């Protein structure tokens, strides 16, 4: 019985084979390899668009965060990760509202929030009222009217 690969010593490993094409054609079709060389021209083109201000970041509502992002959210994937109740939904919703105000097409997908929670969070952030006071009905009639305006 032979030892599993992870348990073998270096001396037991078979010698490395040098191959001209390390990936067979079927694997290449299923998952094409991206080479660094193929990324260079598009990356330089993007740098030029940004230099010419033809491509700009999506503005974010907080100056310190904006500065740390290099001016806002640049194209790409962005993840917000933290524990429960620490403000991830509020942060992303305020960012979406801010982008929408800047006439940037915006979609907000809240996987754990119902429609009323999303709407009241957006309204609350705009009128300076805790969204939960709206959601729970713990606000004045004037606040409700302000929210309708």
LUMRO-279994 format. One record per atom (N, C-alpha, C, O): residue number from 1; residue in one letter; atom name; y negated, z negated, x negated. Coordinates in steps of 0.02 Angstrom, whole numbers, padded with zeros to 5 digits. Example, Ala and Ser with C-alpha at 12.3 -4.5 7.8 and 13.67 -1.06 7.14 Angstrom:
    i  aa  at      c2      c3      c1
    1   A   N   00284  -00390  -00660
    1   A  CA   00225  -00390  -00615
    1   A   C   00165  -00390  -00660
    1   A   O   00166  -00423  -00712
    2   S   N   00112  -00354  -00642
    2   S  CA   00053  -00357  -00684
    2   S   C  -00002  -00394  -00645
    2   S   O  -00057  -00402  -00670
END
This chain:
    i  aa  at      c2      c3      c1
    1   X   N   00059   00000  -00042
    1   X  CA   00000   00000   00000
    1   X   C  -00062   00000  -00045
    1   X   O  -00066  -00037  -00094
    2   X   N  -00110   00042  -00028
    2   X  CA  -00171   00045  -00068
    2   X   C  -00225   00002  -00037
    2   X   O  -00227  -00009   00023
    3   X   N  -00269  -00022  -00079
    3   X  CA  -00324  -00065  -00056
    3   X   C  -00375  -00022  -00020
    3   X   O  -00384   00037  -00036
    4   X   N  -00410  -00052   00029
    4   X  CA  -00463  -00014   00063
    4   X   C  -00518   00005   00013
    4   X   O  -00525  -00026  -00040
    5   X   N  -00558   00056   00030
    5   X  CA  -00610   00080  -00015
    5   X   C  -00656   00025  -00039
    5   X   O  -00675   00023  -00098
    6   X   N  -00674  -00021   00005
    6   X  CA  -00722  -00073  -00014
    6   X   C  -00692  -00123  -00063
    6   X   O  -00729  -00158  -00098
    7   X   N  -00625  -00126  -00067
    7   X  CA  -00593  -00175  -00111
    7   X   C  -00573  -00145  -00178
    7   X   O  -00550  -00182  -00222
    8   X   N  -00581  -00081  -00187
    8   X  CA  -00561  -00049  -00250
    8   X   C  -00610  -00066  -00306
    8   X   O  -00669  -00077  -00295
    9   X   N  -00584  -00068  -00365
    9   X  CA  -00628  -00076  -00423
    9   X   C  -00653  -00008  -00443
    9   X   O  -00625   00043  -00422
   10   X   N  -00705  -00005  -00483
   10   X  CA  -00733   00058  -00506
   10   X   C  -00681   00100  -00542
   10   X   O  -00681   00162  -00535
   11   X   N  -00637   00068  -00580
   11   X  CA  -00589   00106  -00618
   11   X   C  -00538   00142  -00574
   11   X   O  -00507   00191  -00595
   12   X   N  -00528   00118  -00513
   12   X  CA  -00481   00149  -00467
   12   X   C  -00510   00206  -00427
   12   X   O  -00473   00244  -00396
   13   X   N  -00577   00213  -00427
   13   X  CA  -00609   00265  -00387
   13   X   C  -00593   00334  -00416
   13   X   O  -00591   00342  -00477
   14   X   N  -00582   00383  -00372
   14   X  CA  -00570   00451  -00398
   14   X   C  -00635   00477  -00429
   14   X   O  -00689   00457  -00409
   15   X   N  -00629   00523  -00478
   15   X  CA  -00689   00550  -00509
   15   X   C  -00731   00589  -00459
   15   X   O  -00704   00618  -00411
   16   X   N  -00796   00590  -00469
   16   X  CA  -00841   00628  -00425
   16   X   C  -00829   00702  -00434
   16   X   O  -00819   00726  -00490
   17   X   N  -00832   00738  -00379
   17   X  CA  -00826   00810  -00383
   17   X   C  -00896   00840  -00375
   17   X   O  -00934   00819  -00332
   18   X   N  -00912   00887  -00417
   18   X  CA  -00976   00922  -00412
   18   X   C  -00963   00985  -00370
   18   X   O  -00922   01027  -00388
   19   X   N  -00998   00990  -00315
   19   X  CA  -00988   01046  -00271
   19   X   C  -01054   01084  -00263
   19   X   O  -01108   01054  -00264
   20   X   N  -01049   01149  -00256
   20   X  CA  -01109   01189  -00244
   20   X   C  -01138   01174  -00175
   20   X   O  -01199   01168  -00169
   21   X   N  -01097   01168  -00124
   21   X  CA  -01119   01156  -00056
   21   X   C  -01084   01094  -00030
   21   X   O  -01026   01098  -00009
   22   X   N  -01117   01035  -00032
   22   X  CA  -01083   00973  -00013
   22   X   C  -01069   00966   00062
   22   X   O  -01032   00922   00082
   23   X   N  -01098   01010   00103
   23   X  CA  -01089   01005   00175
   23   X   C  -01057   01069   00199
   23   X   O  -01081   01124   00184
   24   X   N  -01002   01063   00237
   24   X  CA  -00971   01124   00263
   24   X   C  -01015   01156   00317
   24   X   O  -01061   01124   00343
   25   X   N  -01000   01218   00333
   25   X  CA  -01043   01257   00379
   25   X   C  -01046   01226   00449
   25   X   O  -01100   01225   00479
   26   X   N  -00991   01200   00475
   26   X  CA  -00991   01170   00541
   26   X   C  -01034   01108   00543
   26   X   O  -01072   01097   00590
   27   X   N  -01030   01066   00492
   27   X  CA  -01072   01007   00488
   27   X   C  -01145   01027   00482
   27   X   O  -01188   00995   00512
   28   X   N  -01159   01079   00444
   28   X  CA  -01228   01103   00435
   28   X   C  -01257   01125   00502
   28   X   O  -01316   01112   00516
   29   X   N  -01217   01159   00543
   29   X  CA  -01241   01181   00609
   29   X   C  -01252   01121   00656
   29   X   O  -01300   01121   00694
   30   X   N  -01208   01072   00652
   30   X  CA  -01213   01014   00696
   30   X   C  -01273   00971   00678
   30   X   O  -01307   00945   00723
   31   X   N  -01286   00962   00614
   31   X  CA  -01341   00920   00592
   31   X   C  -01372   00952   00531
   31   X   O  -01354   00936   00474
   32   X   N  -01420   00997   00542
   32   X  CA  -01450   01032   00485
   32   X   C  -01486   00982   00439
   32   X   O  -01520   00936   00462
   33   X   N  -01478   00993   00375
   33   X  CA  -01511   00951   00326
   33   X   C  -01584   00973   00319
   33   X   O  -01599   01032   00320
   34   X   N  -01627   00925   00312
   34   X  CA  -01698   00939   00301
   34   X   C  -01711   00924   00227
   34   X   O  -01699   00868   00204
   35   X   N  -01737   00972   00192
   35   X  CA  -01752   00962   00122
   35   X   C  -01825   00942   00114
   35   X   O  -01867   00959   00155
   36   X   N  -01839   00907   00061
   36   X  CA  -01908   00888   00046
   36   X   C  -01952   00950   00040
   36   X   O  -02008   00950   00063
   37   X   N  -01926   01002   00009
   37   X  CA  -01964   01063   00001
   37   X   C  -01986   01093   00067
   37   X   O  -02040   01122   00072
   38   X   N  -01944   01087   00119
   38   X  CA  -01962   01116   00184
   38   X   C  -02016   01074   00219
   38   X   O  -02047   01098   00266
   39   X   N  -02027   01013   00196
   39   X  CA  -02077   00969   00227
   39   X   C  -02146   00975   00196
   39   X   O  -02196   00955   00226
   40   X   N  -02150   01003   00136
   40   X  CA  -02213   01003   00098
   40   X   C  -02268   01044   00132
   40   X   O  -02322   01017   00143
   41   X   N  -02255   01106   00149
   41   X  CA  -02308   01148   00179
   41   X   C  -02334   01119   00245
   41   X   O  -02394   01116   00254
   42   X   N  -02289   01098   00292
   42   X  CA  -02315   01069   00354
   42   X   C  -02355   01005   00342
   42   X   O  -02404   00992   00377
   43   X   N  -02335   00964   00293
   43   X  CA  -02371   00902   00278
   43   X   C  -02440   00917   00251
   43   X   O  -02489   00884   00269
   44   X   N  -02445   00967   00207
   44   X  CA  -02510   00985   00179
   44   X   C  -02554   01015   00233
   44   X   O  -02614   01003   00235
   45   X   N  -02524   01055   00279
   45   X  CA  -02562   01082   00335
   45   X   C  -02590   01026   00379
   45   X   O  -02648   01029   00401
   46   X   N  -02549   00976   00391
   46   X  CA  -02572   00919   00431
   46   X   C  -02629   00882   00395
   46   X   O  -02678   00863   00427
   47   X   N  -02623   00872   00330
   47   X  CA  -02677   00840   00292
   47   X   C  -02742   00880   00298
   47   X   O  -02795   00851   00304
   48   X   N  -02737   00945   00295
   48   X  CA  -02797   00988   00302
   48   X   C  -02827   00981   00372
   48   X   O  -02888   00977   00378
   49   X   N  -02786   00980   00424
   49   X  CA  -02812   00971   00492
   49   X   C  -02847   00904   00499
   49   X   O  -02899   00900   00531
   50   X   N  -02820   00853   00469
   50   X  CA  -02851   00787   00472
   50   X   C  -02915   00786   00431
   50   X   O  -02964   00754   00452
   51   X   N  -02916   00818   00374
   51   X  CA  -02976   00821   00333
   51   X   C  -03032   00856   00371
   51   X   O  -03090   00835   00368
   52   X   N  -03015   00909   00408
   52   X  CA  -03064   00948   00447
   52   X   C  -03080   00915   00514
   52   X   O  -03119   00943   00553
   53   X   N  -03049   00858   00528
   53   X  CA  -03058   00822   00592
   53   X   C  -03033   00862   00652
   53   X   O  -03055   00850   00708
   54   X   N  -02988   00910   00640
   54   X  CA  -02956   00947   00694
   54   X   C  -02900   00905   00724
   54   X   O  -02879   00917   00781
   55   X   N  -02874   00857   00687
   55   X  CA  -02823   00810   00711
   55   X   C  -02850   00740   00696
   55   X   O  -02863   00723   00639
   56   X   N  -02857   00701   00749
   56   X  CA  -02883   00634   00742
   56   X   C  -02836   00584   00775
   56   X   O  -02796   00604   00818
   57   X   N  -02839   00521   00756
   57   X  CA  -02795   00472   00786
   57   X   C  -02817   00453   00857
   57   X   O  -02876   00462   00875
   58   X   N  -02771   00427   00895
   58   X  CA  -02787   00399   00961
   58   X   C  -02820   00332   00949
   58   X   O  -02793   00289   00915
   59   X   N  -02880   00322   00977
   59   X  CA  -02914   00258   00965
   59   X   C  -02878   00200   00997
   59   X   O  -02847   00206   01050
   60   X   N  -02881   00143   00965
   60   X  CA  -02852   00081   00992
   60   X   C  -02909   00032   01006
   60   X   O  -02962   00037   00976
   61   X   N  -02898  -00014   01053
   61   X  CA  -02954  -00056   01076
   61   X   C  -02974  -00115   01032
   61   X   O  -03021  -00151   01049
   62   X   N  -02942  -00125   00976
   62   X  CA  -02957  -00182   00935
   62   X   C  -02975  -00159   00864
   62   X   O  -02935  -00125   00832
   63   X   N  -03034  -00178   00841
   63   X  CA  -03061  -00153   00777
   63   X   C  -03015  -00168   00718
   63   X   O  -03003  -00123   00677
   64   X   N  -02989  -00229   00712
   64   X  CA  -02946  -00246   00656
   64   X   C  -02882  -00206   00656
   64   X   O  -02859  -00184   00603
   65   X   N  -02853  -00197   00714
   65   X  CA  -02792  -00158   00720
   65   X   C  -02806  -00085   00704
   65   X   O  -02767  -00052   00669
   66   X   N  -02862  -00060   00728
   66   X  CA  -02882   00009   00716
   66   X   C  -02889   00021   00640
   66   X   O  -02864   00071   00615
   67   X   N  -02921  -00025   00606
   67   X  CA  -02930  -00018   00534
   67   X   C  -02863  -00018   00497
   67   X   O  -02853   00021   00451
   68   X   N  -02818  -00063   00517
   68   X  CA  -02753  -00067   00483
   68   X   C  -02710  -00005   00495
   68   X   O  -02665   00010   00456
   69   X   N  -02724   00032   00549
   69   X  CA  -02687   00094   00565
   69   X   C  -02720   00156   00535
   69   X   O  -02696   00211   00545
   70   X   N  -02774   00147   00499
   70   X  CA  -02809   00204   00470
   70   X   C  -02850   00242   00521
   70   X   O  -02859   00303   00515
   71   X   N  -02876   00207   00570
   71   X  CA  -02919   00238   00620
   71   X   C  -02891   00241   00690
   71   X   O  -02926   00260   00736
   72   X   N  -02828   00224   00698
   72   X  CA  -02796   00226   00764
   72   X   C  -02723   00246   00758
   72   X   O  -02694   00244   00703
   73   X   N  -02694   00266   00813
   73   X  CA  -02624   00287   00814
   73   X   C  -02619   00361   00797
   73   X   O  -02640   00404   00836
   74   X   N  -02590   00376   00740
   74   X  CA  -02579   00445   00719
   74   X   C  -02515   00469   00751
   74   X   O  -02473   00428   00771
   75   X   N  -02505   00534   00758
   75   X  CA  -02444   00560   00789
   75   X   C  -02381   00531   00756
   75   X   O  -02378   00523   00695
   76   X   N  -02332   00516   00798
   76   X  CA  -02269   00488   00774
   76   X   C  -02245   00434   00821
   76   X   O  -02275   00422   00873
   77   X   N  -02192   00403   00802
   77   X  CA  -02164   00349   00843
   77   X   C  -02195   00283   00821
   77   X   O  -02203   00269   00762
   78   X   N  -02211   00242   00870
   78   X  CA  -02239   00176   00857
   78   X   C  -02199   00125   00896
   78   X   O  -02185   00136   00955
   79   X   N  -02181   00071   00864
   79   X  CA  -02140   00020   00896
   79   X   C  -02177  -00047   00895
   79   X   O  -02207  -00065   00844
   80   X   N  -02175  -00082   00950
   80   X  CA  -02204  -00149   00953
   80   X   C  -02146  -00197   00968
   80   X   O  -02113  -00192   01020
   81   X   N  -02133  -00242   00921
   81   X  CA  -02076  -00286   00927
   81   X   C  -02099  -00358   00919
   81   X   O  -02135  -00374   00871
   82   X   N  -02078  -00401   00965
   82   X  CA  -02090  -00473   00958
   82   X   C  -02051  -00508   01013
   82   X   O  -02014  -00477   01051
   83   X   N  -02059  -00573   01016
   83   X  CA  -02024  -00613   01066
   83   X   C  -02052  -00604   01136
   83   X   O  -02103  -00571   01145
   84   X   N  -02019  -00634   01183
   84   X  CA  -02039  -00631   01253
   84   X   C  -02105  -00667   01265
   84   X   O  -02117  -00721   01238
   85   X   N  -02149  -00636   01304
   85   X  CA  -02211  -00667   01325
   85   X   C  -02266  -00670   01273
   85   X   O  -02312  -00709   01280
   86   X   N  -02261  -00629   01221
   86   X  CA  -02311  -00632   01168
   86   X   C  -02364  -00577   01174
   86   X   O  -02409  -00574   01131
   87   X   N  -02360  -00534   01225
   87   X  CA  -02414  -00487   01237
   87   X   C  -02399  -00414   01220
   87   X   O  -02446  -00374   01217
   88   X   N  -02336  -00396   01209
   88   X  CA  -02320  -00326   01193
   88   X   C  -02342  -00278   01249
   88   X   O  -02374  -00227   01235
   89   X   N  -02325  -00295   01310
   89   X  CA  -02343  -00252   01366
   89   X   C  -02419  -00247   01374
   89   X   O  -02446  -00193   01385
   90   X   N  -02453  -00303   01368
   90   X  CA  -02526  -00304   01374
   90   X   C  -02558  -00263   01319
   90   X   O  -02605  -00225   01332
   91   X   N  -02534  -00270   01258
   91   X  CA  -02561  -00233   01202
   91   X   C  -02553  -00158   01213
   91   X   O  -02600  -00119   01205
   92   X   N  -02493  -00137   01231
   92   X  CA  -02480  -00066   01239
   92   X   C  -02517  -00038   01300
   92   X   O  -02540   00019   01299
   93   X   N  -02521  -00077   01353
   93   X  CA  -02558  -00054   01412
   93   X   C  -02632  -00048   01397
   93   X   O  -02663   00001   01417
   94   X   N  -02661  -00096   01362
   94   X  CA  -02732  -00090   01344
   94   X   C  -02744  -00031   01298
   94   X   O  -02796   00002   01303
   95   X   N  -02697  -00017   01255
   95   X  CA  -02703   00042   01211
   95   X   C  -02700   00106   01252
   95   X   O  -02738   00152   01239
   96   X   N  -02655   00108   01301
   96   X  CA  -02650   00167   01345
   96   X   C  -02714   00176   01386
   96   X   O  -02738   00233   01394
   97   X   N  -02741   00123   01413
   97   X  CA  -02804   00127   01451
   97   X   C  -02861   00151   01406
   97   X   O  -02901   00193   01427
   98   X   N  -02864   00124   01345
   98   X  CA  -02915   00144   01298
   98   X   C  -02911   00219   01282
   98   X   O  -02961   00254   01280
   99   X   N  -02850   00244   01271
   99   X  CA  -02840   00315   01258
   99   X   C  -02859   00357   01318
   99   X   O  -02889   00410   01311
  100   X   N  -02842   00334   01377
  100   X  CA  -02859   00370   01438
  100   X   C  -02935   00375   01447
  100   X   O  -02960   00426   01468
  101   X   N  -02970   00321   01431
  101   X  CA  -03043   00322   01435
  101   X   C  -03073   00373   01386
  101   X   O  -03127   00400   01398
  102   X   N  -03037   00385   01331
  102   X  CA  -03060   00434   01281
  102   X   C  -03038   00505   01300
  102   X   O  -03043   00551   01260
  103   X   N  -03014   00513   01362
  103   X  CA  -02992   00579   01389
  103   X   C  -02930   00606   01353
  103   X   O  -02920   00666   01349
  104   X   N  -02889   00561   01328
  104   X  CA  -02826   00580   01297
  104   X   C  -02771   00572   01349
  104   X   O  -02763   00517   01377
  105   X   N  -02733   00625   01363
  105   X  CA  -02679   00618   01413
  105   X   C  -02633   00561   01393
  105   X   O  -02611   00556   01336
  106   X   N  -02619   00518   01441
  106   X  CA  -02583   00456   01426
  106   X   C  -02529   00443   01477
  106   X   O  -02538   00455   01537
  107   X   N  -02473   00419   01453
  107   X  CA  -02418   00397   01497
  107   X   C  -02399   00327   01474
  107   X   O  -02394   00314   01415
  108   X   N  -02389   00283   01522
  108   X  CA  -02366   00216   01506
  108   X   C  -02299   00206   01542
  108   X   O  -02295   00215   01603
  109   X   N  -02249   00188   01505
  109   X  CA  -02183   00175   01534
  109   X   C  -02166   00103   01520
  109   X   O  -02153   00084   01462
  110   X   N  -02167   00063   01572
  110   X  CA  -02150  -00008   01565
  110   X   C  -02081  -00019   01591
  110   X   O  -02071  -00020   01652
  111   X   N  -02032  -00028   01548
  111   X  CA  -01963  -00033   01569
  111   X   C  -01947  -00099   01604
  111   X   O  -01901  -00102   01645
  112   X   N  -01983  -00152   01588
  112   X  CA  -01966  -00216   01618
  112   X   C  -02016  -00239   01670
  112   X   O  -02010  -00294   01697
  113   X   N  -02067  -00198   01685
  113   X  CA  -02118  -00218   01733
  113   X   C  -02114  -00177   01797
  113   X   O  -02097  -00118   01796
  114   X   N  -02130  -00210   01852
  114   X  CA  -02134  -00172   01915
  114   X   C  -02203  -00139   01919
  114   X   O  -02247  -00153   01879
  115   X   N  -02211  -00094   01968
  115   X  CA  -02272  -00055   01973
  115   X   C  -02334  -00099   01983
  115   X   O  -02386  -00085   01953
  116   X   N  -02329  -00151   02023
  116   X  CA  -02386  -00195   02035
  116   X   C  -02407  -00230   01970
  116   X   O  -02466  -00238   01957
  117   X   N  -02358  -00252   01931
  117   X  CA  -02374  -00286   01868
  117   X   C  -02412  -00239   01821
  117   X   O  -02461  -00260   01789
  118   X   N  -02390  -00177   01816
  118   X  CA  -02424  -00129   01772
  118   X   C  -02496  -00118   01797
  118   X   O  -02543  -00121   01757
  119   X   N  -02504  -00104   01861
  119   X  CA  -02570  -00090   01889
  119   X   C  -02617  -00150   01881
  119   X   O  -02675  -00142   01862
  120   X   N  -02592  -00210   01896
  120   X  CA  -02635  -00269   01893
  120   X   C  -02651  -00289   01821
  120   X   O  -02704  -00318   01808
  121   X   N  -02608  -00274   01774
  121   X  CA  -02624  -00286   01704
  121   X   C  -02681  -00240   01683
  121   X   O  -02727  -00261   01648
  122   X   N  -02677  -00177   01703
  122   X  CA  -02730  -00130   01686
  122   X   C  -02796  -00151   01717
  122   X   O  -02848  -00151   01684
  123   X   N  -02795  -00170   01780
  123   X  CA  -02856  -00191   01815
  123   X   C  -02884  -00255   01784
  123   X   O  -02944  -00259   01770
  124   X   N  -02841  -00303   01773
  124   X  CA  -02862  -00367   01744
  124   X   C  -02896  -00358   01677
  124   X   O  -02947  -00391   01663
  125   X   N  -02869  -00315   01635
  125   X  CA  -02899  -00305   01569
  125   X   C  -02967  -00272   01574
  125   X   O  -03010  -00282   01531
  126   X   N  -02978  -00233   01626
  126   X  CA  -03042  -00198   01634
  126   X   C  -03096  -00241   01665
  126   X   O  -03156  -00233   01651
  127   X   N  -03076  -00288   01708
  127   X  CA  -03127  -00330   01741
  127   X   C  -03131  -00400   01710
  127   X   O  -03170  -00441   01733
  128   X   N  -03092  -00413   01659
  128   X  CA  -03096  -00477   01624
  128   X   C  -03064  -00534   01662
  128   X   O  -03089  -00591   01660
  129   X   N  -03010  -00521   01698
  129   X  CA  -02975  -00572   01737
  129   X   C  -02902  -00572   01716
  129   X   O  -02873  -00519   01702
  130   X   N  -02872  -00630   01712
  130   X  CA  -02800  -00633   01696
  130   X   C  -02761  -00596   01750
  130   X   O  -02769  -00610   01810
  131   X   N  -02718  -00550   01728
  131   X  CA  -02680  -00511   01776
  131   X   C  -02636  -00555   01820
  131   X   O  -02624  -00539   01878
  132   X   N  -02612  -00610   01792
  132   X  CA  -02567  -00654   01830
  132   X   C  -02603  -00687   01889
  132   X   O  -02572  -00702   01940
  133   X   N  -02669  -00699   01881
  133   X  CA  -02705  -00728   01938
  133   X   C  -02709  -00678   01996
  133   X   O  -02708  -00697   02054
  134   X   N  -02714  -00613   01979
  134   X  CA  -02712  -00562   02031
  134   X   C  -02642  -00557   02060
  134   X   O  -02634  -00555   02121
  135   X   N  -02592  -00554   02017
  135   X  CA  -02522  -00546   02038
  135   X   C  -02500  -00602   02083
  135   X   O  -02464  -00591   02133
  136   X   N  -02520  -00664   02067
  136   X  CA  -02499  -00722   02105
  136   X   C  -02545  -00738   02163
  136   X   O  -02532  -00785   02202
  137   X   N  -02600  -00701   02169
  137   X  CA  -02648  -00714   02223
  137   X   C  -02690  -00776   02211
  137   X   O  -02716  -00805   02259
  138   X   N  -02695  -00797   02149
  138   X  CA  -02734  -00857   02132
  138   X   C  -02803  -00838   02106
  138   X   O  -02823  -00856   02051
  139   X   N  -02838  -00800   02147
  139   X  CA  -02905  -00778   02128
  139   X   C  -02949  -00777   02190
  139   X   O  -02924  -00783   02247
  140   X   N  -03012  -00769   02180
  140   X  CA  -03059  -00770   02236
  140   X   C  -03061  -00702   02271
  140   X   O  -03037  -00652   02245
  141   X   N  -03090  -00702   02330
  141   X  CA  -03100  -00640   02367
  141   X   C  -03147  -00594   02328
  141   X   O  -03140  -00533   02330
  142   X   N  -03195  -00624   02292
  142   X  CA  -03241  -00584   02251
  142   X   C  -03204  -00548   02195
  142   X   O  -03220  -00491   02178
  143   X   N  -03154  -00582   02166
  143   X  CA  -03114  -00551   02114
  143   X   C  -03075  -00492   02141
  143   X   O  -03070  -00440   02108
  144   X   N  -03048  -00500   02201
  144   X  CA  -03011  -00445   02233
  144   X   C  -03058  -00386   02244
  144   X   O  -03039  -00328   02233
  145   X   N  -03118  -00399   02267
  145   X  CA  -03167  -00345   02278
  145   X   C  -03187  -00311   02213
  145   X   O  -03195  -00250   02210
  146   X   N  -03194  -00351   02161
  146   X  CA  -03209  -00324   02095
  146   X   C  -03152  -00279   02072
  146   X   O  -03163  -00226   02042
  147   X   N  -03091  -00300   02085
  147   X  CA  -03032  -00260   02066
  147   X   C  -03030  -00195   02105
  147   X   O  -03008  -00144   02078
  148   X   N  -03053  -00195   02167
  148   X  CA  -03053  -00133   02208
  148   X   C  -03106  -00084   02185
  148   X   O  -03099  -00024   02195
  149   X   N  -03159  -00109   02154
  149   X  CA  -03217  -00066   02136
  149   X   C  -03201  -00016   02083
  149   X   O  -03245   00023   02064
END
